[in-house]
């Protein structure tokens, strides 16, 4: 969800998102990036009510209807 919402790795299926992430995330960060995305989705980019004003990457996010707040 976070990868799609932010535009980091858009895709229609989990496999498509995974493939996009593998292309975009440098190998040095591959192991940690998984946990960072999970934690970002758990505490900042919530499913029903994202906390865009507190988000460190909202300037780069494609979820514009919420990042305007």
C-alpha positions as CSV (number, residue, x, y, z in Angstrom):
1,X,0.0,0.0,0.0
2,X,2.7,2.5,0.9
3,X,4.7,1.8,-2.2
4,X,1.6,2.3,-4.4
5,X,0.4,5.4,-2.5
6,X,3.7,7.2,-2.5
7,X,4.5,6.3,-6.1
8,X,7.7,4.6,-5.0
9,X,6.8,1.3,-6.7
10,X,3.3,1.4,-8.3
11,X,1.8,-1.9,-9.4
12,X,-1.5,-3.7,-9.6
13,X,-0.3,-6.9,-7.9
14,X,2.0,-7.6,-5.0
15,X,4.4,-9.2,-7.4
16,X,4.5,-6.1,-9.7
17,X,5.2,-3.9,-6.6
18,X,7.9,-6.2,-5.5
19,X,9.6,-6.1,-8.9
20,X,9.4,-2.3,-9.0
21,X,11.0,-2.1,-5.5
22,X,13.8,-4.5,-6.6
23,X,14.6,-2.1,-9.4
24,X,14.4,1.1,-7.4
25,X,15.9,0.2,-4.0
26,X,19.7,-0.1,-3.9
27,X,21.1,-3.5,-2.9
28,X,22.7,-1.9,0.2
29,X,19.3,-0.9,1.5
30,X,17.3,-4.0,0.4
31,X,17.0,-5.7,3.7
32,X,16.2,-2.6,5.8
33,X,13.9,-1.0,3.3
34,X,11.2,-3.7,3.9
35,X,11.1,-2.8,7.6
36,X,11.2,0.9,6.9
37,X,8.2,0.7,4.6
38,X,6.2,-1.4,7.1
39,X,7.0,1.0,9.9
40,X,6.1,4.0,7.7
41,X,2.8,2.4,6.9
42,X,2.1,1.5,10.5
43,X,2.9,4.9,12.1
44,X,2.6,7.6,9.4
45,X,1.0,6.5,6.2
46,X,-2.0,4.8,7.8
47,X,-4.6,3.1,5.6
48,X,-7.6,5.1,6.5
49,X,-6.2,8.4,7.8
50,X,-2.6,9.0,6.7
51,X,-0.7,11.6,8.7
52,X,0.6,13.5,5.8
53,X,1.5,16.7,7.7
54,X,3.9,14.7,9.9
55,X,5.3,12.7,6.9
56,X,9.0,13.3,6.1
57,X,8.5,12.4,2.4
58,X,5.1,14.1,1.7
59,X,6.8,16.5,-0.7
60,X,7.7,13.5,-2.9
61,X,4.5,11.6,-2.5
62,X,2.0,11.0,-5.3
63,X,-1.0,10.8,-2.9
64,X,-1.8,14.5,-3.5
65,X,-5.4,14.6,-2.2
66,X,-4.0,14.0,1.3
67,X,-0.6,15.8,1.1
68,X,-2.3,19.2,0.7
69,X,-3.4,19.2,4.3
